[in-house]
Structure formats: C-alpha cells, structure tokens
C-alpha cells in the first residue's frame, strides 16, 4: 500500500534502492529527465536538470554525480576554491509530481575536491550528529515535523470562517483543503511519511485578501530522513501554490495579534524497535535526560531553528508559543511538551466499537517529546543536528534528572499564582542577536566529536548578528505598519 511508485515497482524499501534499480525503472517507465536536488544556505532546494541521452549517460550521471559552484550555494565558501561535487543518494529518488516530461528527482550530498564529504554541508553535519548520538547512546534518534503554513488568496464572500478559530475546520468554511490533500499525496508519493493534515487556528481577512493556516504532520523516522522529507514537502507546497495561483508562506509571523506558524519537532529515541522514552512508570529517565539536553541548549538551538528577525515576534506570551525554558505534559505554552500517549487507553476501542474487544498490543511506541520553538525560517538540517546534539548532551550531563525536575511545570505557567515559578525559569532569546550570543557561549558542546566546526558556528553567529535586531522587538512594539514591512522582507524565509 506504499504510495511511492518506485517502492511499488521495485517491491523493496527505499533504503535498498540501487543504481541498477533506478536505471531499470527509468527504462521501463520512459523517464526522460533526471533532476539532482540539494539544499543551499537559504534553506531551499536547488535543481540541476539532466536530459537522459542513453543508458550509458544515465549510468554516468548516477555513478559520478556532477560539479557545482559552492560559492553560489554557500556564502561561507570562497569563489577561488568553490568547486564541489553533488552525488545522488539513491534512497531519496522519487518521481517528480509536476513535470510533463517523466522525470526522476534525487536528493544529493556534497563532496569536496578530494572526494570527501563537505564538512560544512548541513546535511552532512546532521549525519555526523546522528552518528555521534548512536555511538554515545546505542539508540537511534527519530524525528518528525509539524509543518505549518498560510495560504494567501483572494477572499471569497461565502462561508467565511471565524477569525482565529480555524482549527480542524472543514469545507466550505475552509477553502484550501484540496491544495493540502493534493500536497499530502504528492509528498507521500515522493517518499514522505505523513501522519495527517488539517486546517490550523489561524485565519483572517485583510480587505479582499484571505489568510488561511494549514498543517501537515509527519510520522517519526530516522532523523536524517525526517530532514529530507521536510525539505521536499516545502518545495511541493510552494510549487502547488504557484499552480493554484495562490501564495504559501512558512513565515513565523503574519501580522500583529494573529497566530504565527511554527515548525514543531517531535522526537523519539529507539532501540531494537522499542521506544526508549517510556517504561512501566510512564515517561522514562532516558526521556527526561533528553529533555534536559533540549532545555539546557534551548537558547543556542534558536540559532538553527529561529533564524529570521520575525521569529522572535512569534515567541511571545499567550500565543501558544514558548517563551520560558521549561517542559510539561500536554501544556502548549512550554518549550518541550510531552503529548498524550496511548499507554493507558486500551479500552477506548471497545467503548467506541462495542463489537470489538479491548485493543491488544503495545501502543507506547507512539509516545514522542515535542520541541516547540522552531519555525519555518529554520535551517532544517542544522536544527535537527542541533537537537540530536542536545539529546546526546542530556546523557552527558551529570545533573540531567535534577535539572529536568526543576524545569518541569504541571500548571498554566502564566496564571498569577505561578508568578514565582515563572520568574525562576530562564527565557528564550528575544532576537537573532541574542541567539547568536547563546550559540557562541555553548559552541564547545556542538563541536564535540567533530559534529560542527567552530568556524561554521562563528559564521552562523555572524550571520545572525548581521540583522542587528537586538532591540527590534522593543523598537517596533505593536506598530503594525513597521511589522508588515518586516514580514514582507522575510516572507519567503526557509
């Protein structure tokens, strides 16, 4: 039942795809073009088109890769030594859902002039982070994203949804379900593992323009695959929006007083097919150590997950976005949330369906832990690399369980009676500038085991500080005109 046509044809999982498999598929399905795709520093997929001239030509493309100009893709690479190789990763191959010419697209990795992986490539940094985590803990780090976005369109007069109450709304009150479901099918056929999609809270009108928020949520997979599928999903959504004649944006802030879009990341630690984040008592000490790592590096993680000045206009109180560095169960105001699990719910099936007996089996693998501050401006590979490093760091902290206990909140943290607890908690950065400072202060944790290089981290900090936004949130306040200028500048971030 896998929707990916390559998986259907080859009758094997993507991880087992070989060069001969792809050549055979191209021959049997008259594939006329191959696209290499790879991520640049702006966080968007780039494209290199090949017309297939012969079987030998296709074999050469898939065997040797191609040269690209690294200085045009990454601003930290100098033009004098900029030649890079891009090599296809066969497991990422998918049939392009948009081209008239039957086309196979493949994600690529970067290699330097000596044929070694490019140390500063975000995709390779994520691989190094995961390898380090596996070596340190013996577990696999899995992740999945909640991809929120706005569709912006010419307003319709009929069945107008209530302002900021679009959560799980249905047609005809929601207008862009068809775009969302078409995108979901295209993502699934391209290899993405989707959990579900729905309309989100945000919807409003400005004059004749409508704004409707939607979300596509994925299933947990190997953290490296999670990054790939989010990259492809953003490309598919934007391409479909262009086809429909509307705009899609992943920007963290749309206007004053309206819900922004986040990129919440759920994580799961697996060993031998078992979820190590739960045990017979509920949330395990393993999970709490990982949470401690996320919280202890939270301020510097914003350097990868919140890299637009508008990011910090979303991270304000009372907007279901975190501001304080804490964690809790189900609470959407905390930085790290433990969502509802299924460990105590086996009788629900029988109660809803009396003809069925109680559910059997172990549902604890469904439990995840959610990191809630990132948004659509994120460098997805570096964000997931940073979270993987943070989880590893949690296992290295001597006081991880004590720190987790001290930062746990089981109440609405913003209620007056909890003022003392609120004031005891650290807060997230309020700007790219502060995020850069936090990254520099904690850089030794990221450089451990050669995951990040110090030069790379310093470059990221310099980039963030170039926005000169240290007091921007205070300076703009609720000035809607200035806010809209800023939003327009960073509208297509990520």
C-alpha positions as CSV (number, residue, x, y, z in Angstrom):
1,X,0.0,0.0,0.0
2,X,3.0,2.3,-0.2
3,X,2.1,5.3,-2.4
4,X,5.6,5.8,-3.7
5,X,5.6,4.4,-7.3
6,X,9.3,3.4,-7.1
7,X,8.6,1.3,-4.0
8,X,5.6,-0.3,-5.7
9,X,7.6,-1.2,-8.8
10,X,10.8,-2.3,-7.1
11,X,9.0,-4.0,-4.3
12,X,11.7,-3.0,-1.8
13,X,12.1,-0.2,0.8
14,X,13.9,3.0,-0.3
15,X,16.9,2.2,1.8
16,X,17.7,-0.7,-0.5
17,X,17.4,1.2,-3.8
18,X,20.4,0.6,-6.1
19,X,21.7,2.3,-9.2
20,X,20.5,-0.7,-11.3
21,X,17.1,-0.4,-9.7
22,X,16.8,3.3,-10.8
23,X,18.1,2.6,-14.3
24,X,15.6,-0.3,-14.7
25,X,12.7,2.0,-13.6
26,X,13.8,4.7,-16.0
27,X,13.9,2.3,-18.9
28,X,10.5,0.7,-18.1
29,X,8.7,4.0,-17.5
30,X,10.3,6.1,-20.2
31,X,11.9,8.5,-17.8
32,X,13.3,11.3,-20.0
33,X,14.9,13.5,-17.4
34,X,16.8,13.3,-14.1
35,X,16.9,16.2,-11.6
36,X,19.6,16.5,-8.9
37,X,18.3,18.4,-5.9
38,X,20.3,19.8,-3.0
39,X,19.9,22.4,-0.3
40,X,21.6,25.8,-0.4
41,X,22.3,28.1,2.5
42,X,18.9,29.8,2.0
43,X,17.2,26.5,3.0
44,X,15.6,25.9,-0.4
45,X,16.1,23.0,-2.7
46,X,18.2,23.7,-5.8
47,X,17.8,21.9,-9.1
48,X,20.2,20.6,-11.8
49,X,18.4,19.1,-14.9
50,X,19.7,16.3,-17.0
51,X,18.2,15.0,-20.2
52,X,18.9,11.3,-20.5
53,X,20.7,10.7,-23.8
54,X,21.3,6.9,-23.3
55,X,21.5,4.2,-20.8
56,X,25.3,4.8,-20.6
57,X,24.7,8.5,-19.9
58,X,22.2,7.8,-17.2
59,X,24.7,5.3,-15.6
60,X,27.3,8.0,-15.7
61,X,25.1,10.6,-14.0
62,X,24.1,8.2,-11.2
63,X,27.7,7.0,-10.8
64,X,29.8,10.1,-10.9
65,X,27.4,12.9,-9.9
66,X,28.2,16.4,-11.1
67,X,30.2,19.6,-10.3
68,X,28.5,22.7,-8.9
69,X,29.7,26.2,-7.8
70,X,29.8,26.0,-4.0
71,X,30.3,29.7,-3.6
72,X,27.0,30.5,-5.2
73,X,25.3,28.0,-2.9
74,X,27.0,28.7,0.4
75,X,28.2,32.3,1.2
76,X,30.9,31.0,3.5
77,X,32.7,29.2,0.6
78,X,35.2,31.4,-1.3
79,X,35.0,31.7,-5.1
80,X,38.6,30.7,-5.5
81,X,38.1,27.2,-4.2
82,X,34.4,26.7,-4.8
83,X,34.1,23.6,-6.9
84,X,32.0,20.9,-5.2
85,X,30.6,17.5,-6.3
86,X,27.0,16.6,-5.8
87,X,26.4,12.9,-5.5
88,X,22.9,11.3,-5.6
89,X,21.6,9.4,-2.6
90,X,19.6,6.6,-4.3
91,X,17.2,6.1,-1.4
92,X,15.8,9.6,-1.9
93,X,14.7,9.1,-5.5
94,X,11.2,9.9,-6.4
95,X,9.1,10.6,-9.5
96,X,8.6,14.4,-9.9
97,X,4.8,15.0,-9.5
98,X,4.8,18.2,-11.6
99,X,6.7,17.8,-14.8
100,X,5.2,16.9,-18.2
101,X,8.3,15.0,-19.1
102,X,8.5,11.9,-16.9
103,X,11.3,12.9,-14.5
104,X,13.2,11.2,-11.6
105,X,14.3,13.5,-8.8
106,X,17.1,12.6,-6.4
107,X,18.5,14.4,-3.4
108,X,22.2,14.8,-3.3
109,X,25.1,15.1,-0.8
110,X,28.0,17.5,-1.2
111,X,31.7,16.3,-1.6
112,X,34.9,18.4,-1.7
113,X,37.6,18.4,-4.4
114,X,39.2,15.3,-2.8
115,X,36.0,13.3,-2.8
116,X,35.4,13.7,0.9
117,X,32.0,14.7,2.4
118,X,31.9,18.5,2.7
119,X,32.3,19.0,6.4
120,X,30.2,22.2,6.5
121,X,27.3,20.9,4.4
122,X,24.2,21.0,6.7
123,X,23.1,17.5,5.5
124,X,26.5,16.1,6.5
125,X,26.5,17.9,9.8
126,X,23.2,16.1,10.6
127,X,24.7,12.7,9.6
128,X,27.7,13.4,11.9
129,X,25.4,14.4,14.8
130,X,23.4,11.2,14.4
131,X,26.5,9.0,14.2
132,X,27.8,10.6,17.4
133,X,24.5,10.1,19.1
134,X,24.3,6.4,18.1
135,X,27.9,5.9,19.3
136,X,27.3,7.5,22.6
137,X,23.9,6.1,23.5
138,X,23.4,2.9,21.4
139,X,20.0,4.4,20.3
140,X,18.6,5.8,17.1
141,X,17.3,9.3,17.1
142,X,14.0,9.7,15.3
143,X,12.1,12.9,14.5
144,X,9.1,14.3,12.6
145,X,7.9,17.8,11.9
146,X,4.6,19.7,12.1
147,X,4.8,21.8,9.0
148,X,2.5,24.9,9.5
149,X,1.9,27.3,6.6
150,X,-0.5,30.0,5.5
151,X,-2.3,30.1,2.1
152,X,-2.9,33.7,1.0
153,X,-5.7,34.2,-1.6
154,X,-8.4,36.4,-2.9
155,X,-11.2,36.3,-0.3
156,X,-14.5,34.6,-1.1
157,X,-17.7,36.0,0.3
158,X,-19.4,32.7,1.2
159,X,-18.9,30.6,4.3
160,X,-16.3,32.8,6.0
161,X,-14.5,31.1,8.9
162,X,-14.5,32.8,12.3
163,X,-11.3,34.8,12.9
164,X,-8.5,32.8,14.6
165,X,-10.8,29.8,15.0
166,X,-9.9,27.6,12.1
167,X,-8.6,24.6,14.0
168,X,-9.6,21.4,12.2
169,X,-12.3,23.4,10.2
170,X,-13.9,21.6,7.3
171,X,-15.2,22.8,3.9
172,X,-16.9,25.0,3.0
173,X,-15.6,27.1,5.8
174,X,-12.0,26.2,5.0
175,X,-11.0,27.0,1.4
176,X,-7.7,25.2,0.8
177,X,-8.3,21.6,1.8
178,X,-7.9,20.4,-1.8
179,X,-4.5,22.1,-2.1
180,X,-3.5,20.5,1.3
181,X,-4.6,17.0,0.3
182,X,-3.1,17.2,-3.1
183,X,0.2,18.2,-1.5
184,X,-0.1,15.4,1.0
185,X,-0.5,12.8,-1.8
186,X,2.5,14.3,-3.7
187,X,4.6,14.2,-0.6
188,X,3.7,10.6,0.2
189,X,4.4,9.6,-3.4
190,X,7.8,11.3,-3.1
191,X,8.7,9.2,0.0
192,X,7.4,11.4,2.8
193,X,5.8,9.5,5.7
194,X,2.7,11.6,6.6
195,X,0.6,11.2,9.7
196,X,-2.2,13.6,8.9
197,X,-3.1,17.1,7.7
198,X,-5.7,19.6,8.9
199,X,-6.6,23.3,8.9
200,X,-5.0,25.3,11.8
201,X,-6.1,28.0,14.1
202,X,-5.0,31.0,12.0
203,X,-7.4,32.5,9.6
204,X,-8.3,36.1,9.0
205,X,-9.0,38.6,6.2
206,X,-7.4,41.9,5.3
207,X,-9.5,43.8,2.8
208,X,-10.1,41.4,-0.2
209,X,-7.2,39.1,0.9
210,X,-7.8,35.9,2.9
211,X,-5.2,34.2,5.1
212,X,-5.8,30.5,6.0
213,X,-3.4,28.4,8.1
214,X,-2.9,24.7,7.5
215,X,-0.7,22.0,8.8
216,X,0.8,18.7,7.6
217,X,2.3,16.5,10.3
218,X,4.7,13.6,9.6
219,X,5.4,10.3,11.2
220,X,8.7,9.7,13.2
221,X,11.5,8.4,11.0
222,X,15.3,8.3,11.2
223,X,16.3,12.0,11.9
224,X,18.2,12.2,8.6
225,X,15.2,11.1,6.6
226,X,13.0,13.5,8.6
227,X,15.0,16.4,7.3
228,X,14.9,15.2,3.7
229,X,11.1,14.8,3.7
230,X,10.5,18.3,5.2
231,X,12.7,19.8,2.5
232,X,10.7,18.1,-0.2
233,X,7.4,18.9,1.4
234,X,8.1,22.7,1.5
235,X,9.1,22.5,-2.2
236,X,5.9,20.6,-3.1
237,X,3.7,23.1,-1.2
238,X,5.2,26.1,-2.8
239,X,5.1,24.6,-6.3
240,X,1.5,23.6,-5.9
241,X,0.6,27.0,-4.6
242,X,2.0,28.5,-7.7
243,X,0.0,26.1,-9.8
244,X,-3.2,27.2,-7.9
245,X,-2.3,30.9,-8.3
246,X,-2.0,31.5,-4.6
247,X,0.8,32.1,-2.2
248,X,2.1,29.8,0.5
249,X,4.4,31.1,3.3
250,X,6.1,29.4,6.2
251,X,6.9,32.7,7.8
252,X,6.8,32.7,11.6
253,X,4.8,35.9,11.8
254,X,2.0,37.2,9.5
255,X,0.7,40.3,11.3
256,X,0.1,41.7,14.7
257,X,-2.1,39.7,17.0
258,X,-2.6,36.7,14.8
259,X,-1.2,33.1,15.1
260,X,2.2,32.6,13.6
261,X,3.4,29.4,12.0
262,X,5.8,27.1,13.9
263,X,7.8,24.0,12.9
264,X,7.3,21.9,16.0
265,X,9.7,18.9,16.1
266,X,8.7,15.7,17.7
267,X,11.5,13.3,18.8
268,X,11.7,9.7,19.7
269,X,14.6,7.5,20.9
270,X,14.5,3.9,19.6
271,X,16.5,0.8,20.4
272,X,15.8,-2.6,18.8
273,X,12.4,-1.4,17.7
274,X,11.3,-0.2,21.1
275,X,10.6,3.4,22.2
276,X,13.0,4.2,25.0
277,X,11.2,7.3,26.1
278,X,8.6,5.3,28.0
279,X,8.8,2.5,30.6
280,X,6.4,0.8,33.0
281,X,6.1,4.0,35.1
282,X,5.4,6.3,32.1
283,X,7.9,8.8,30.8
284,X,11.4,7.2,31.3
285,X,14.5,8.6,32.8
286,X,16.0,8.3,29.3
287,X,13.3,10.7,28.0
288,X,14.0,13.1,30.9
289,X,17.7,13.2,30.2
290,X,17.0,14.0,26.5
291,X,14.6,16.7,27.6
292,X,17.2,18.1,30.0
293,X,19.6,18.3,27.0
294,X,17.0,20.1,24.9
295,X,16.3,22.7,27.7
296,X,20.0,23.2,28.5
297,X,20.8,24.1,24.9
298,X,17.5,25.7,24.1
299,X,18.8,29.3,23.7
300,X,21.5,28.2,21.3
301,X,19.2,25.9,19.4
302,X,17.3,29.0,18.3
303,X,20.4,29.8,16.1
304,X,19.3,26.9,13.9
305,X,15.5,26.9,14.3
306,X,14.6,30.6,14.5
307,X,16.9,32.5,12.1
308,X,14.6,35.4,11.0
309,X,14.1,38.6,13.0
310,X,10.4,37.9,12.7
311,X,10.9,34.6,14.6
312,X,11.1,36.5,17.8
313,X,7.8,38.3,17.3
314,X,6.1,34.8,17.4
315,X,7.8,33.8,20.6
316,X,5.7,36.0,22.9
317,X,3.3,35.1,25.8
318,X,-0.3,33.9,25.2
319,X,0.2,32.8,21.6
320,X,0.7,29.1,22.2
321,X,4.4,29.7,21.5
322,X,7.0,29.2,24.2
323,X,8.9,31.9,25.9
324,X,10.2,30.2,29.1
325,X,12.7,27.3,29.1
326,X,10.6,24.6,30.8
327,X,8.7,21.4,30.0
328,X,5.4,19.8,30.9
329,X,2.7,17.4,29.9
330,X,0.2,18.5,27.2
331,X,0.8,22.2,28.0
332,X,1.2,24.1,24.7
333,X,2.9,27.1,26.5
334,X,6.0,25.1,27.4
335,X,9.1,24.8,25.3
336,X,9.2,21.0,25.5
337,X,5.8,19.3,25.6
338,X,5.0,15.6,26.3
339,X,1.9,15.0,24.3
340,X,-0.8,12.5,25.1
341,X,0.4,8.9,24.7
342,X,-1.6,5.7,24.4
343,X,-0.2,3.7,27.3
344,X,-3.4,3.6,29.4
345,X,-6.1,3.7,26.7
346,X,-6.6,0.1,25.6
347,X,-10.4,0.2,26.4
348,X,-11.2,3.1,24.1
349,X,-11.6,0.9,21.1
350,X,-14.1,-1.3,22.8
351,X,-16.1,1.7,24.2
352,X,-16.3,3.3,20.7
353,X,-17.0,0.0,19.0
354,X,-18.7,-2.5,21.3
355,X,-18.5,-5.2,18.7
356,X,-14.7,-5.1,19.2
357,X,-12.8,-6.5,22.2
358,X,-10.2,-4.4,24.0
359,X,-7.2,-3.4,21.9
360,X,-4.2,-5.7,22.2
361,X,-0.5,-4.9,21.8
362,X,1.8,-2.2,22.9
363,X,1.0,1.4,21.9
364,X,3.9,3.0,23.8
365,X,5.9,3.4,20.5
366,X,3.5,6.3,19.7
367,X,4.9,8.5,22.5
368,X,7.0,11.4,21.4
369,X,8.5,14.5,23.0
370,X,7.9,17.8,21.2
371,X,10.3,20.8,20.9
372,X,8.0,23.8,20.2
373,X,10.1,26.9,19.5
374,X,11.4,26.4,15.9
375,X,9.6,27.9,12.9
376,X,9.6,27.9,9.1
377,X,12.8,30.0,8.9
378,X,14.8,27.1,10.3
379,X,17.7,25.5,8.6
380,X,16.1,22.1,8.8
381,X,19.3,20.0,8.7
382,X,21.1,22.2,11.2
383,X,18.1,22.3,13.5
384,X,17.8,18.5,13.6
385,X,21.5,18.2,14.0
386,X,21.4,20.6,16.9
387,X,18.5,18.7,18.6
388,X,20.4,15.4,18.1
389,X,23.5,17.0,19.8
390,X,21.3,18.3,22.6
391,X,19.8,14.9,23.2
392,X,23.3,13.4,23.4
393,X,24.3,16.2,25.7
394,X,21.5,15.3,28.0
395,X,23.0,11.9,28.6
396,X,26.4,13.5,29.3
397,X,25.0,16.0,31.9
398,X,25.8,14.9,35.5
399,X,22.6,16.6,36.9
400,X,20.3,15.9,34.0
401,X,17.4,14.3,36.0
402,X,17.7,17.0,38.7
403,X,17.6,19.8,36.0
404,X,14.6,18.1,34.4
405,X,12.8,18.0,37.7
406,X,13.5,21.7,38.4
407,X,12.2,22.8,35.0
408,X,9.0,20.8,35.0
409,X,5.7,22.7,35.1
410,X,2.4,21.0,35.5
411,X,0.2,24.1,35.6
412,X,-0.6,27.1,33.4
413,X,2.6,28.9,34.0
414,X,1.1,32.3,33.2
415,X,-1.5,32.3,35.9
416,X,-0.9,34.9,38.7
417,X,-0.4,32.3,41.4
418,X,2.5,30.8,39.5
419,X,4.4,34.1,39.2
420,X,7.2,32.9,41.4
421,X,7.7,29.8,39.4
422,X,7.6,31.8,36.1
423,X,10.3,34.2,37.4
424,X,12.6,31.3,38.3
425,X,12.7,30.0,34.8
426,X,15.2,31.1,32.1
427,X,13.8,32.7,29.0
428,X,14.4,32.1,25.3
429,X,16.4,34.7,23.3
430,X,14.4,37.7,22.1
431,X,16.4,38.3,18.9
432,X,18.7,36.8,16.4
433,X,21.5,38.8,18.1
434,X,20.8,37.1,21.5
435,X,20.5,33.7,19.8
436,X,24.0,34.2,18.3
437,X,25.5,35.1,21.7
438,X,24.0,31.9,23.1
439,X,25.4,29.8,20.3
440,X,28.9,31.2,20.9
441,X,28.6,30.6,24.6
442,X,27.7,26.9,24.1
443,X,29.7,26.2,20.9
444,X,32.0,23.7,22.6
445,X,29.1,21.3,23.1
446,X,28.3,21.4,19.3
447,X,31.9,21.0,18.2
448,X,32.4,17.9,20.4
449,X,33.1,14.7,18.4
450,X,33.6,16.9,15.3
451,X,29.9,17.4,14.6
452,X,30.0,21.2,14.0
453,X,33.2,23.1,13.3
454,X,34.0,26.2,15.3
455,X,34.4,28.2,12.1
456,X,30.9,27.2,11.0
457,X,29.3,28.2,14.3
458,X,31.1,31.6,14.2
459,X,29.9,32.2,10.7
460,X,26.3,31.4,11.8
461,X,26.6,33.8,14.7
462,X,28.0,36.5,12.4
463,X,25.1,36.0,10.0
464,X,22.5,36.2,12.8
465,X,24.1,39.4,14.2
466,X,24.1,41.0,10.7
467,X,20.3,41.6,11.2
468,X,21.2,44.0,14.0
469,X,17.9,43.2,15.7
470,X,18.9,43.2,19.4
471,X,16.3,45.8,20.3
472,X,14.0,45.3,17.3
473,X,11.1,43.7,19.1
474,X,11.0,46.6,21.6
475,X,11.5,49.3,18.9
476,X,8.6,48.1,16.7
477,X,6.3,47.1,19.5
478,X,2.7,47.0,18.1
479,X,3.4,49.3,15.2
480,X,1.6,47.3,12.5
481,X,3.0,49.3,9.6
482,X,6.6,48.6,10.6
483,X,5.7,45.0,11.4
484,X,4.3,44.4,7.9
485,X,7.4,45.9,6.4
486,X,9.5,43.4,8.3
487,X,7.2,40.5,7.5
488,X,7.3,41.4,3.8
489,X,11.1,41.3,3.9
490,X,11.3,37.8,5.4
491,X,8.1,36.5,3.8
492,X,9.6,33.5,2.0
493,X,12.2,32.5,4.6
494,X,13.3,29.0,4.8
